[in-house]
Amino acid sequence: MPLVALILVTVVWGITFVQVKDAVAIYPLFAFLALRFAIGSLALFPFAVVRARRGPWKRGAVVGILLGFLVAGAYAFQTAGLVHTTVSGSGVLTGLYVVMTPLLALVLLRRRIEPATWVAVAFAGLGFAMLSGIPQGSRRGNALVLASALLWAAQIVLMERYAPRFDPLILALGEMTTCLVCFMAIALVRGEVSVPRGWVVWGALLVTGLLASAFAFLVQSWAQQQMSAVRTAVVFALEPVFAAIFGVWLAGDRLGWLGWGGCAVIMAGIALAEPAAGGGITRASLTCDGRRRKTVDGDRELQPDPGGRNGKTWEETRLPIFPTQPNFRALLLVVA
């Protein structure tokens, strides 16, 4: 289920490329991003309020805000880098977060990376290069885009650390509101804030705000309770694949044999990295004495539940995983 949910997120991200490209051609970029995350925040807020009444939420909100700064910084650096480098160069350099993620996981989380996963990461990096071409442009522009990739990798790695501890709705709302504040501040300084006009802009705002932001970040927060950062990054490599497919289908783009080969290489890498796709995920409860939780990626050390009492397991003391909850089902109806 987490794997399927993350693939669905990459489909959403891929299909919105065409819409966003058309929208930002007639509406300022940072104002668009601010309104996008405003819509995402409003979509999550009522559900998060209900969840907050049922359990502790302040620490989760703080973590969500910190992760939101990483997301906002990644968007900002990538946008600034595009001024000084080519679009294709930006695409392949941004895709290097797939390579950076296992390195950061190794350093920050001391995660053991399986050899097959390293091969999958290499496949994903090669696929990005085949899809986007060889990076060109100035050193300054490339450095800014590399900084963006590093921030994306850090967000994915830290989400692995904190997602099992906090409610996914609270984490996602923290990220959304932080991005809203950051991009609104930039848009105000640049004098770009104005009321959008036309269905091209409003359609893109609604789709990206509800699906590509609120739904996508909520799914990531939930899925990384059960999936490692490295596997998440490899699955996210499908985003340019779906962007290319929908570009050909909806926008009349042409994808040569090198581009289609890049799509195939990325998908082959995901097949290598997903041994659990057919066998499911083996999980064991984490007790308050600090025992490990078993996953298909190996043993992952998690912190004991700070609110645990009388030897209850983490699974018994935390709130239920949200896809079984009425609030999440209602949210799905909203974004659909």
Backbone as numpy.savetxt, mean C-alpha at the origin, in Angstrom:
# Nx Ny Nz CAx CAy CAz Cx Cy Cz
-7.08 -15.66 1.40 -7.89 -14.43 1.40 -7.05 -13.16 1.40
-6.01 -13.00 2.26 -5.19 -11.79 2.20 -4.52 -11.61 0.84
-4.05 -12.71 0.26 -3.40 -12.63 -1.06 -4.38 -12.11 -2.10
-5.58 -12.67 -2.14 -6.59 -12.24 -3.11 -6.95 -10.77 -2.89
-7.07 -10.36 -1.62 -7.43 -8.98 -1.31 -6.35 -8.01 -1.80
-5.07 -8.36 -1.61 -3.99 -7.47 -2.06 -3.92 -7.41 -3.59
-4.18 -8.53 -4.25 -4.21 -8.52 -5.72 -5.35 -7.60 -6.20
-6.50 -7.66 -5.52 -7.61 -6.77 -5.86 -7.20 -5.30 -5.71
-6.42 -5.01 -4.68 -5.93 -3.64 -4.49 -5.07 -3.20 -5.67
-4.18 -4.08 -6.15 -3.33 -3.72 -7.29 -4.16 -3.52 -8.57
-5.25 -4.27 -8.69 -6.16 -4.07 -9.82 -6.76 -2.66 -9.76
-7.21 -2.28 -8.56 -7.79 -0.94 -8.37 -6.76 0.14 -8.69
-5.56 -0.01 -8.15 -4.51 0.98 -8.42 -4.19 1.05 -9.91
-4.16 -0.11 -10.56 -3.84 -0.13 -11.98 -4.88 0.56 -12.83
-6.14 0.33 -12.53 -7.21 0.91 -13.36 -7.36 2.41 -13.13
-6.91 2.91 -11.97 -7.05 4.35 -11.70 -5.98 5.18 -12.39
-4.92 4.54 -12.92 -3.87 5.30 -13.59 -4.45 6.16 -14.71
-5.32 5.58 -15.51 -5.89 6.30 -16.65 -6.73 7.47 -16.16
-7.56 7.23 -15.14 -8.42 8.29 -14.62 -7.60 9.44 -14.03
-6.59 9.10 -13.23 -5.78 10.14 -12.57 -5.02 10.95 -13.61
-4.50 10.28 -14.62 -3.76 10.99 -15.67 -4.64 12.04 -16.33
-5.89 11.69 -16.63 -6.80 12.64 -17.26 -7.19 13.76 -16.29
-7.37 13.41 -15.01 -7.84 14.40 -14.03 -6.77 15.45 -13.73
-5.53 15.02 -13.50 -4.48 15.98 -13.12 -4.03 16.81 -14.31
-4.48 16.45 -15.51 -4.18 17.29 -16.67 -4.99 18.57 -16.64
-6.10 18.57 -15.90 -6.97 19.76 -15.86 -7.19 20.27 -14.43
-6.60 19.60 -13.43 -6.78 20.03 -12.04 -5.44 19.86 -11.31
-5.05 20.82 -10.45 -3.73 20.76 -9.80 -3.51 19.48 -9.02
-2.28 18.94 -9.11 -1.97 17.63 -8.54 -2.15 17.58 -7.03
-1.54 18.52 -6.29 -1.58 18.44 -4.83 -2.98 18.71 -4.29
-3.73 19.56 -4.97 -5.12 19.74 -4.57 -5.91 18.46 -4.82
-5.61 17.79 -5.92 -6.26 16.51 -6.21 -5.96 15.49 -5.12
-4.68 15.40 -4.73 -4.29 14.45 -3.68 -4.96 14.78 -2.36
-5.04 16.08 -2.03 -5.68 16.48 -0.77 -7.15 16.07 -0.75
-7.87 16.33 -1.84 -9.29 15.97 -1.90 -9.46 14.45 -1.96
-8.56 13.77 -2.62 -8.62 12.30 -2.66 -8.56 11.72 -1.26
-7.61 12.18 -0.46 -7.48 11.64 0.89 -8.55 12.20 1.84
-9.11 13.35 1.51 -10.25 13.85 2.29 -11.44 12.91 2.13
-11.70 12.49 0.90 -12.79 11.56 0.64 -12.52 10.22 1.32
-11.27 9.76 1.25 -10.91 8.50 1.92 -11.10 8.59 3.43
-10.71 9.72 4.01 -10.86 9.90 5.46 -12.32 9.92 5.87
-13.15 10.64 5.10 -14.58 10.71 5.41 -15.24 9.34 5.30
-14.78 8.52 4.35 -15.36 7.19 4.18 -15.05 6.29 5.38
-13.84 6.43 5.94 -13.44 5.55 7.04 -13.87 6.06 8.41
-14.07 7.38 8.54 -14.26 7.98 9.86 -15.43 7.38 10.65
-16.64 7.28 10.12 -17.74 6.76 10.95 -17.51 5.33 11.42
-16.89 4.51 10.59 -16.61 3.12 10.98 -15.51 3.08 12.06
-14.52 3.96 11.93 -13.45 4.00 12.92 -13.97 4.48 14.26
-14.93 5.41 14.26 -15.52 5.90 15.52 -16.20 4.75 16.25
-16.95 3.96 15.52 -17.63 2.80 16.14 -16.60 1.84 16.70
-15.54 1.59 15.96 -14.50 0.67 16.42 -13.78 1.22 17.65
-13.55 2.53 17.68 -12.84 3.14 18.80 -13.60 3.00 20.10
-14.92 2.95 20.02 -15.73 2.80 21.23 -15.64 1.41 21.82
-15.15 0.46 21.04 -15.11 -0.93 21.49 -13.74 -1.36 22.01
-12.76 -0.49 21.93 -11.44 -0.87 22.41 -10.46 0.28 22.34
-9.25 0.10 22.87 -8.22 1.15 22.84 -7.89 1.53 21.39
-7.66 2.83 21.17 -7.40 3.26 19.80 -6.30 4.31 19.69
-5.90 4.95 20.79 -4.98 6.08 20.70 -3.61 5.67 20.17
-3.05 4.56 20.66 -1.73 4.15 20.19 -1.79 3.76 18.72
-2.87 3.11 18.32 -3.03 2.76 16.91 -3.12 4.00 16.03
-3.81 5.04 16.53 -3.93 6.28 15.77 -2.57 6.95 15.60
-1.74 6.93 16.66 -0.40 7.51 16.57 0.43 6.79 15.53
0.39 5.45 15.56 1.14 4.67 14.58 0.63 4.96 13.17
-0.70 5.05 13.00 -1.26 5.36 11.69 -0.80 6.72 11.18
-0.72 7.70 12.07 -0.25 9.03 11.67 1.21 8.97 11.22
2.04 8.23 11.96 3.45 8.11 11.58 3.60 7.42 10.23
2.82 6.37 10.01 2.85 5.69 8.71 2.33 6.63 7.62
1.37 7.48 7.97 0.85 8.43 7.00 1.90 9.42 6.53
2.81 9.83 7.41 3.90 10.71 7.00 4.79 10.03 5.97
5.01 8.72 6.13 5.80 7.98 5.13 5.09 7.97 3.78
3.78 7.73 3.80 3.01 7.70 2.55 3.02 9.08 1.89
2.76 10.13 2.67 2.75 11.48 2.11 4.13 11.85 1.56
5.18 11.51 2.29 6.53 11.78 1.82 6.85 11.05 0.53
6.39 9.80 0.43 6.63 9.02 -0.79 5.97 9.68 -1.99
4.71 10.10 -1.83 4.02 10.79 -2.92 4.74 12.09 -3.28
5.14 12.86 -2.27 5.75 14.16 -2.51 7.10 14.02 -3.22
7.95 13.10 -2.76 9.25 12.89 -3.39 9.09 12.40 -4.83
8.14 11.51 -5.05 7.93 11.00 -6.40 7.47 12.12 -7.33
6.56 12.96 -6.84 6.07 14.06 -7.65 7.18 15.07 -7.96
8.00 15.39 -6.94 9.11 16.31 -7.16 10.14 15.71 -8.10
10.37 14.41 -8.00 11.33 13.75 -8.87 10.91 13.75 -10.32
9.60 13.69 -10.56 9.10 13.68 -11.94 9.45 14.97 -12.68
9.67 16.06 -11.92 10.04 17.33 -12.56 11.42 17.23 -13.19
12.28 16.38 -12.64 13.68 16.33 -13.06 14.07 15.02 -13.76
13.14 14.09 -13.90 13.48 12.82 -14.55 12.34 12.42 -15.46
12.53 11.32 -16.20 11.52 10.88 -17.14 10.45 10.05 -16.44
9.29 9.92 -17.07 8.21 9.12 -16.51 8.64 7.65 -16.41
9.27 7.15 -17.47 9.70 5.74 -17.44 10.77 5.52 -16.38
11.68 6.48 -16.27 12.71 6.36 -15.23 12.10 6.38 -13.85
11.12 7.25 -13.64 10.43 7.31 -12.35 9.74 5.99 -12.04
9.14 5.38 -13.07 8.43 4.12 -12.85 9.34 3.01 -12.38
10.48 2.84 -13.05 11.36 1.74 -12.68 12.06 2.01 -11.34
12.40 3.28 -11.07 13.05 3.59 -9.80 12.08 3.44 -8.63
10.83 3.85 -8.82 9.83 3.64 -7.77 9.65 2.16 -7.50
9.69 1.35 -8.55 9.54 -0.09 -8.39 10.64 -0.75 -7.59
11.73 -0.02 -7.34 12.81 -0.59 -6.54 12.42 -0.78 -5.08
11.24 -0.26 -4.67 10.80 -0.54 -3.30 10.63 -2.05 -3.08
10.38 -2.79 -4.17 10.28 -4.24 -4.06 11.62 -4.83 -3.63
12.70 -4.25 -4.10 14.05 -4.72 -3.73 14.43 -4.19 -2.35
14.04 -2.95 -2.04 14.40 -2.34 -0.76 13.66 -2.98 0.41
12.44 -3.46 0.18 11.64 -3.99 1.28 12.31 -5.15 2.01
12.80 -6.20 1.31 13.47 -7.27 2.06 14.73 -6.82 2.77
15.43 -5.84 2.20 16.63 -5.33 2.86 16.27 -4.60 4.16
15.22 -3.77 4.11 14.77 -3.08 5.33 14.22 -4.07 6.34
13.48 -5.09 5.86 12.94 -6.10 6.78 14.07 -6.85 7.47
15.14 -7.09 6.73 16.29 -7.78 7.30 16.95 -6.94 8.38
17.05 -5.63 8.14 17.73 -4.72 9.08 16.84 -4.36 10.26
15.58 -3.98 9.98 14.70 -3.46 11.03 14.00 -4.56 11.82
13.58 -5.62 11.14 12.81 -6.67 11.80 13.60 -7.95 12.00
14.80 -7.99 11.43 15.63 -9.20 11.48 14.86 -10.41 10.94
14.17 -10.16 9.83 13.37 -11.20 9.21 14.24 -12.11 8.36
14.00 -13.39 8.47 14.70 -14.36 7.63 14.01 -14.43 6.28
14.76 -14.11 5.22 14.20 -14.07 3.88 14.56 -15.37 3.15
13.54 -16.06 2.68 13.76 -17.32 1.97 14.42 -17.07 0.62
15.29 -18.01 0.16 15.95 -17.84 -1.15 14.96 -17.62 -2.28
13.83 -18.34 -2.26 12.84 -18.18 -3.33 12.28 -16.77 -3.35
12.20 -16.13 -2.18 11.69 -14.76 -2.12 12.68 -13.79 -2.74
13.99 -14.01 -2.50 15.00 -13.16 -3.14 14.92 -13.29 -4.66
14.70 -14.51 -5.15 14.55 -14.71 -6.60 13.33 -13.96 -7.10
12.23 -14.02 -6.33 11.01 -13.31 -6.72 11.24 -11.80 -6.76
11.99 -11.28 -5.79 12.30 -9.86 -5.75 13.11 -9.47 -6.99
14.09 -10.32 -7.35 14.89 -10.04 -8.55 14.02 -10.06 -9.80
13.09 -11.00 -9.88 12.16 -11.06 -11.01 11.33 -9.79 -11.10
10.83 -9.34 -9.93 10.00 -8.14 -9.92 10.79 -6.92 -10.37
12.03 -6.79 -9.89 12.87 -5.67 -10.32 13.15 -5.69 -11.81
13.44 -6.89 -12.34 13.68 -7.03 -13.78 12.41 -6.69 -14.56
11.27 -7.14 -14.06 10.01 -6.84 -14.74 9.72 -5.36 -14.78
9.99 -4.66 -13.67 9.82 -3.21 -13.66 10.68 -2.54 -14.73
11.95 -2.99 -14.82 12.86 -2.41 -15.80 12.38 -2.65 -17.23
11.87 -3.85 -17.49 11.36 -4.17 -18.82 10.12 -3.35 -19.16
9.28 -3.10 -18.16 8.06 -2.31 -18.39 8.36 -0.83 -18.59
9.32 -0.30 -17.83 9.53 1.15 -17.80 10.74 1.62 -18.58
11.65 0.71 -18.90 12.85 1.11 -19.60 13.97 1.45 -18.63
15.10 1.84 -19.15 16.27 2.16 -18.33 16.11 3.57 -17.77
16.35 3.75 -16.45 16.20 5.08 -15.86 17.05 6.14 -16.56
16.45 7.28 -16.83 17.15 8.41 -17.42 16.82 9.64 -16.60
17.30 10.79 -17.04 17.01 12.01 -16.32 18.17 12.42 -15.43
17.97 13.48 -14.66 19.05 14.03 -13.85 19.28 13.19 -12.60
20.46 13.34 -12.03 20.76 12.64 -10.78 19.86 13.12 -9.65
19.55 14.40 -9.65 18.69 14.93 -8.60 17.29 14.30 -8.67
16.74 14.24 -9.87 15.42 13.65 -10.03 15.40 12.18 -9.65
16.42 11.45 -10.09 16.49 10.02 -9.76 16.65 9.82 -8.25
17.42 10.71 -7.60 17.61 10.59 -6.15 16.29 10.83 -5.41
15.50 11.79 -5.88 14.21 12.06 -5.24 13.26 10.86 -5.40
13.25 10.25 -6.56 12.37 9.10 -6.78 12.86 7.90 -5.95
14.18 7.74 -5.84 14.70 6.67 -4.99 14.31 6.89 -3.53
14.30 8.14 -3.09 13.85 8.43 -1.73 12.38 8.05 -1.57
11.59 8.27 -2.59 10.19 7.87 -2.56 10.07 6.35 -2.42
10.86 5.62 -3.19 10.83 4.15 -3.11 11.23 3.67 -1.72
12.21 4.34 -1.12 12.65 3.96 0.22 11.53 4.17 1.25
10.79 5.26 1.11 9.68 5.53 2.03 8.55 4.51 1.85
8.26 4.12 0.60 7.24 3.09 0.38 7.67 1.78 1.03
8.94 1.42 0.87 9.44 0.19 1.48 9.34 0.26 3.00
9.69 1.42 3.59 9.61 1.58 5.04 8.17 1.45 5.53
7.22 2.00 4.77 5.82 1.90 5.16 5.35 0.45 5.18
5.75 -0.32 4.19 5.35 -1.72 4.11 5.98 -2.53 5.25
7.26 -2.28 5.52 7.96 -3.02 6.57 7.37 -2.68 7.94
7.15 -1.40 8.22 6.61 -1.03 9.52 5.15 -1.47 9.67
4.42 -1.57 8.57 3.06 -2.08 8.65 3.07 -3.55 9.10
4.08 -4.31 8.65 4.18 -5.69 9.13 4.37 -5.73 10.64
5.14 -4.79 11.16 5.42 -4.78 12.59 4.19 -4.40 13.41
3.42 -3.42 12.92 2.35 -2.87 13.74 0.95 -3.36 13.38
0.75 -3.87 12.18 -0.60 -4.30 11.78 -1.19 -5.36 12.71
-0.41 -6.35 13.20 -1.01 -7.35 14.10 -1.40 -6.79 15.46
-0.96 -5.58 15.80 -1.18 -5.06 17.14 -2.36 -4.10 17.24
-2.74 -3.49 16.11 -3.74 -2.44 16.16 -4.84 -2.69 15.15
-5.97 -2.03 15.39 -7.12 -2.18 14.51 -6.82 -1.61 13.13
-7.10 -2.35 12.06 -6.78 -1.88 10.71 -7.52 -0.61 10.32
-8.74 -0.43 10.82 -9.48 0.79 10.53 -8.79 2.02 11.12
-8.30 1.89 12.34 -7.63 3.01 12.99 -6.33 3.34 12.26
-5.57 2.32 11.90 -4.32 2.55 11.17 -4.58 3.24 9.83
-5.55 2.72 9.08 -5.84 3.29 7.76 -6.34 4.73 7.87
-7.20 5.02 8.85 -7.70 6.38 9.02 -6.56 7.32 9.40
-5.64 6.86 10.24 -4.48 7.69 10.59 -3.66 8.05 9.37
-3.46 7.08 8.47 -2.71 7.35 7.25 -3.46 8.33 6.35
-4.77 8.12 6.20 -5.57 8.98 5.33 -5.55 10.44 5.81
-5.80 10.65 7.09 -5.89 12.02 7.61 -4.54 12.73 7.57
-3.46 12.00 7.80 -2.13 12.61 7.72 -1.83 13.07 6.30
-2.13 12.21 5.33 -1.93 12.60 3.92 -2.81 13.79 3.56
-4.04 13.81 4.06 -4.94 14.93 3.80 -4.32 16.23 4.30
-3.86 16.25 5.54 -3.30 17.47 6.13 -2.05 17.92 5.37
-1.17 16.97 5.06 0.09 17.32 4.37 -0.17 17.89 2.98
-1.01 17.23 2.21 -1.24 17.68 0.83 -2.10 18.94 0.78
-3.01 19.09 1.72 -3.79 20.32 1.77 -2.89 21.51 2.10
-1.93 21.30 3.00 -0.99 22.38 3.34 -0.16 22.77 2.12
0.31 21.78 1.38 1.10 22.07 0.17 0.25 22.80 -0.87
-0.99 22.32 -1.05 -1.87 22.94 -2.04 -2.19 24.39 -1.67
-2.40 24.65 -0.37 -2.68 26.02 0.07 -1.48 26.93 -0.15
-0.29 26.44 0.17 0.91 27.24 -0.04 1.10 27.57 -1.52
0.80 26.60 -2.38 0.96 26.80 -3.82 -0.23 27.52 -4.45
-1.27 27.79 -3.66 -2.44 28.47 -4.18 -3.23 27.67 -5.18
-3.29 26.35 -4.97 -3.93 25.46 -5.95 -5.34 25.04 -5.57
-5.79 25.39 -4.38 -7.08 24.88 -3.91 -8.23 25.61 -4.62
-9.09 24.83 -5.23 -10.28 25.36 -5.89 -11.31 24.24 -5.97
-12.53 24.60 -6.25 -13.60 23.60 -6.35 -13.48 22.87 -7.69
-13.35 21.55 -7.66 -13.25 20.80 -8.92 -14.52 20.94 -9.74
-14.36 20.89 -11.04 -15.50 20.97 -11.94 -15.40 19.86 -12.98
-16.55 19.30 -13.30 -16.59 18.29 -14.34 -16.48 16.89 -13.80
-17.08 15.94 -14.51 -17.09 14.55 -14.07 -15.72 13.89 -14.17
-14.88 14.38 -15.07 -13.55 13.77 -15.21 -12.80 13.85 -13.89
-12.82 15.03 -13.27 -12.10 15.21 -12.00 -12.85 14.55 -10.86
-14.16 14.80 -10.78 -14.93 14.24 -9.66 -14.98 12.71 -9.72
-15.09 12.16 -10.90 -15.08 10.71 -11.03 -13.78 10.11 -10.54
-12.66 10.74 -10.93 -11.35 10.26 -10.49 -11.20 10.41 -8.98
-11.70 11.52 -8.42 -11.61 11.74 -6.98 -12.38 10.70 -6.20
-13.59 10.39 -6.64 -14.41 9.41 -5.93 -13.80 8.01 -6.01
-13.34 7.63 -7.18 -12.76 6.28 -7.33 -11.46 6.16 -6.55
-10.58 7.15 -6.67 -9.31 7.07 -5.95 -9.50 7.26 -4.45
-10.44 8.13 -4.06 -10.66 8.35 -2.63 -11.26 7.15 -1.93
-12.29 6.55 -2.54 -12.97 5.42 -1.90 -12.25 4.10 -2.12
-11.84 3.83 -3.34 -11.26 2.52 -3.65 -9.74 2.50 -3.52
-9.06 3.43 -4.22 -7.60 3.40 -4.25 -6.96 3.90 -2.97
-7.74 4.58 -2.11 -7.19 5.08 -0.84 -7.82 4.37 0.35
-9.09 4.67 0.66 -9.72 4.09 1.86 -9.72 2.57 1.82
-10.26 2.00 0.77 -10.34 0.55 0.66 -8.96 -0.08 0.58
-8.06 0.49 -0.24 -6.74 -0.11 -0.45 -5.90 -0.12 0.82
-5.84 1.02 1.52 -5.01 1.07 2.72 -5.63 0.27 3.86
-6.94 0.19 3.88 -7.60 -0.65 4.88 -7.28 -2.12 4.64
-7.34 -2.55 3.40 -7.01 -3.94 3.06 -5.55 -4.24 3.39
-4.65 -3.30 3.08 -3.24 -3.54 3.41 -3.04 -3.71 4.91
-3.69 -2.84 5.70 -3.55 -2.93 7.16 -4.03 -4.27 7.68
-5.13 -4.77 7.10 -5.65 -6.07 7.52 -4.79 -7.22 7.01
-4.42 -7.18 5.73 -3.69 -8.29 5.12 -2.33 -8.48 5.76
-1.68 -7.39 6.17 -0.35 -7.52 6.75 -0.39 -7.98 8.20
-1.58 -8.22 8.73 -1.65 -8.96 9.98 -1.24 -10.41 9.77
-1.33 -10.87 8.53 -1.08 -12.27 8.22 -0.01 -12.49 7.16
0.39 -11.45 6.44 1.39 -11.57 5.39 2.60 -10.72 5.73
3.78 -11.20 5.35 5.00 -10.46 5.63 5.13 -9.27 4.69
6.02 -8.36 5.05 6.26 -7.17 4.23 6.81 -7.55 2.86
7.70 -8.54 2.82 8.33 -8.91 1.56 7.30 -9.47 0.59
6.45 -10.35 1.06 5.41 -10.92 0.20 4.44 -9.83 -0.26
4.12 -8.90 0.64 3.24 -7.79 0.27 3.85 -6.95 -0.84
5.14 -6.64 -0.72 5.81 -5.83 -1.74 5.84 -6.54 -3.08
6.08 -7.84 -3.07 6.11 -8.59 -4.33 4.74 -8.59 -4.99
3.68 -8.76 -4.18 2.33 -8.71 -4.74 2.02 -7.32 -5.30
2.47 -6.27 -4.61 2.24 -4.91 -5.07 2.93 -4.64 -6.41
3.90 -5.48 -6.76 4.56 -5.32 -8.07 3.59 -5.56 -9.21
2.41 -6.11 -8.92 1.39 -6.30 -9.96 0.77 -4.98 -10.40
0.95 -3.92 -9.60 0.31 -2.64 -9.94 0.67 -2.16 -11.35
1.97 -2.10 -11.73 2.26 -1.64 -13.09 1.78 -2.61 -14.16
1.65 -3.89 -13.81 1.13 -4.86 -14.78 -0.31 -4.51 -15.13
-1.13 -4.31 -14.10 -2.53 -3.96 -14.35 -2.65 -2.56 -14.96
-1.74 -1.64 -14.57 -1.76 -0.31 -15.18 -1.49 -0.41 -16.68
-0.55 -1.27 -17.06 -0.24 -1.44 -18.47 -1.42 -2.08 -19.21
-2.03 -3.09 -18.61 -3.16 -3.78 -19.25 -4.33 -2.83 -19.45
-4.68 -2.08 -18.41 -5.80 -1.15 -18.54 -5.46 0.03 -19.43
-4.16 0.39 -19.48 -3.75 1.44 -20.40 -3.97 1.03 -21.85
-3.65 -0.24 -22.15 -3.89 -0.75 -23.49 -5.38 -0.84 -23.79
-6.14 -1.28 -22.79 -7.57 -1.53 -22.99 -8.38 -0.25 -23.04
-8.11 0.68 -22.09 -8.95 1.85 -21.95 -8.41 3.10 -22.64
-7.09 3.22 -22.71 -6.49 4.45 -23.23 -5.83 4.27 -24.60
-5.87 3.05 -25.13 -5.27 2.83 -26.44 -3.76 2.82 -26.44
-3.13 2.63 -25.27 -1.67 2.55 -25.21 -1.18 1.31 -25.95
0.07 1.35 -26.36 0.68 0.20 -27.02 1.79 -0.34 -26.13
1.78 -1.64 -25.97 2.78 -2.30 -25.12 3.52 -3.31 -25.99
4.79 -3.05 -26.24 5.59 -3.92 -27.09 5.92 -5.24 -26.42
6.69 -6.04 -27.15 7.03 -7.37 -26.61 7.83 -7.25 -25.32
8.64 -6.18 -25.19 9.43 -6.01 -23.97 8.52 -5.73 -22.78
7.49 -4.92 -23.02 6.54 -4.61 -21.95 5.75 -5.83 -21.51
5.23 -6.58 -22.49 4.49 -7.80 -22.14 5.41 -8.81 -21.45
6.66 -8.85 -21.89 7.62 -9.74 -21.22 7.85 -9.33 -19.78
7.88 -7.99 -19.52 8.03 -7.50 -18.15 6.85 -7.92 -17.29
5.63 -7.84 -17.84 4.45 -8.31 -17.10 4.58 -9.78 -16.74
5.03 -10.58 -17.71 5.16 -12.02 -17.47 6.21 -12.31 -16.41
7.32 -11.57 -16.44 8.39 -11.78 -15.46 7.91 -11.44 -14.05
7.16 -10.33 -13.90 6.63 -9.96 -12.59 5.68 -11.03 -12.07
4.81 -11.52 -12.92 3.86 -12.55 -12.49 4.56 -13.85 -12.14
5.64 -14.17 -12.86 6.43 -15.36 -12.51 7.07 -15.19 -11.14
7.54 -13.97 -10.85 8.13 -13.72 -9.54 7.12 -13.87 -8.42
5.90 -13.43 -8.65 4.86 -13.57 -7.63 4.52 -15.04 -7.42
4.49 -15.81 -8.50 4.24 -17.24 -8.37 5.31 -17.92 -7.52
6.56 -17.47 -7.65 7.65 -18.03 -6.85 7.52 -17.63 -5.38
7.04 -16.41 -5.14 6.98 -15.89 -3.77 5.74 -16.31 -3.03
4.79 -16.95 -3.69 3.52 -17.27 -3.07 3.28 -18.77 -2.94
4.10 -19.48 -2.16 3.85 -20.90 -1.94 2.56 -21.15 -1.19
2.04 -20.10 -0.53 0.81 -20.27 0.25 -0.44 -20.09 -0.59
-0.28 -19.74 -1.86 -1.44 -19.45 -2.68 -2.39 -20.64 -2.77
-1.83 -21.85 -2.79 -2.68 -23.02 -2.89 -2.87 -23.74 -1.58
-2.06 -23.40 -0.59 -2.11 -24.16 0.64 -2.59 -23.41 1.85
-2.86 -22.11 1.69 -3.34 -21.34 2.83 -2.22 -20.93 3.74
-2.58 -20.30 4.82 -1.61 -19.77 5.77 -1.77 -20.49 7.10
-0.66 -21.02 7.56 -0.67 -21.70 8.85 -0.45 -20.68 9.95
-1.37 -20.65 10.89 -1.26 -19.68 11.96 -1.41 -20.36 13.31
-0.75 -19.81 14.29 -0.91 -20.28 15.66 -1.08 -19.07 16.55
-1.80 -19.22 17.61 -2.06 -18.10 18.50 -0.78 -17.66 19.17
-0.68 -16.37 19.41 0.42 -15.81 20.17 -0.05 -15.59 21.59
0.59 -16.23 22.55 0.18 -16.06 23.93 0.94 -14.92 24.56
0.48 -14.52 25.70 1.06 -13.34 26.35 2.44 -13.59 26.94
2.94 -14.83 26.90 4.30 -15.06 27.36 5.31 -14.88 26.23
4.82 -14.41 25.02 5.76 -14.03 23.98 6.11 -15.13 23.02
5.30 -16.19 22.86 5.62 -17.24 21.92 5.47 -16.75 20.50
6.06 -17.46 19.54 6.05 -17.05 18.16 4.75 -17.43 17.48
4.47 -16.71 16.38 3.35 -17.07 15.55 3.92 -17.66 14.26
3.41 -18.81 13.85 3.92 -19.50 12.68 3.22 -19.01 11.42
4.00 -18.62 10.41 3.44 -18.26 9.12 4.22 -19.00 8.05
3.76 -18.90 6.83 4.46 -19.57 5.74 5.80 -18.92 5.46
6.04 -17.73 5.97 7.30 -17.05 5.76 8.33 -17.40 6.83
8.00 -18.30 7.74 8.89 -18.60 8.84 8.34 -18.01 10.12
9.09 -18.17 11.21 8.65 -17.66 12.49 8.79 -16.15 12.53
7.75 -15.49 12.97 7.77 -14.04 13.10 7.57 -13.70 14.57
8.50 -12.94 15.11 8.41 -12.57 16.52 7.46 -11.40 16.68
6.44 -11.59 17.50 5.49 -10.53 17.80 5.55 -10.20 19.28
5.17 -8.98 19.62 5.18 -8.56 21.01 3.95 -9.11 21.73
4.08 -9.43 23.02 2.90 -9.85 23.78 1.84 -8.76 23.79
0.61 -9.18 23.92 -0.51 -8.24 23.98 -0.42 -7.43 25.27
-0.24 -6.10 25.15 -0.11 -5.30 26.37 -1.36 -5.31 27.23
-2.51 -5.65 26.63 -3.74 -5.65 27.40 -4.16 -7.03 27.84
-3.31 -8.04 27.59 -3.68 -9.42 27.91 -3.80 -9.65 29.40
-4.73 -10.51 29.78 -4.94 -10.81 31.20 -5.17 -12.30 31.35
-4.63 -12.82 32.46 -4.91 -14.21 32.85 -4.54 -15.22 31.77
-3.43 -14.96 31.05 -2.94 -15.94 30.10 -3.73 -16.04 28.82
-4.62 -15.09 28.55 -5.39 -15.14 27.32 -4.46 -14.91 26.13
-4.80 -15.53 25.01 -3.99 -15.36 23.82 -4.27 -14.02 23.18
-3.35 -13.62 22.28 -3.53 -12.38 21.54 -4.83 -12.41 20.76
-5.13 -13.56 20.13 -6.34 -13.66 19.33 -7.59 -13.51 20.18
-7.52 -13.88 21.46 -8.68 -13.78 22.33 -8.88 -12.38 22.89
-7.78 -11.62 23.00 -7.89 -10.32 23.64 -8.08 -9.18 22.66
-7.72 -9.38 21.40 -7.90 -8.28 20.46 -9.26 -8.39 19.78
-9.63 -7.34 19.05 -10.90 -7.35 18.34 -10.83 -8.32 17.17
-11.96 -8.87 16.72 -11.95 -9.83 15.63 -11.41 -9.22 14.35
-10.85 -10.07 13.47 -10.36 -9.60 12.19 -11.55 -9.07 11.39
-11.37 -7.89 10.77 -12.52 -7.10 10.36 -13.36 -7.63 9.21
-12.91 -8.54 8.29 -13.83 -8.93 7.23 -15.07 -9.65 7.71
-15.07 -10.14 8.97 -16.25 -10.83 9.48 -17.19 -9.88 10.21
-16.83 -8.60 10.25 -17.59 -7.67 11.05 -18.62 -6.93 10.20
-19.78 -6.61 10.77 -20.79 -5.86 10.02 -20.28 -4.52 9.51
-19.42 -3.84 10.29 -18.92 -2.54 9.87 -18.16 -2.64 8.55
-17.33 -3.69 8.42 -16.55 -3.83 7.20 -17.46 -4.18 6.02
-18.46 -5.03 6.27 -19.38 -5.35 5.18 -20.13 -4.11 4.71
-20.47 -3.24 5.66 -21.13 -1.99 5.29 -20.20 -1.09 4.48
-18.90 -1.07 4.89 -17.94 -0.26 4.16 -17.79 -0.76 2.73
-17.78 -2.07 2.53 -17.70 -2.62 1.20 -18.87 -2.16 0.34
-20.05 -2.08 0.95 -21.21 -1.59 0.21 -21.04 -0.13 -0.19
-20.41 0.66 0.70 -20.20 2.08 0.41 -19.27 2.25 -0.77
-18.08 1.56 -0.73 -17.10 1.74 -1.78 -17.51 1.07 -3.07
-18.43 0.11 -3.00 -18.89 -0.53 -4.24 -19.84 0.38 -4.99
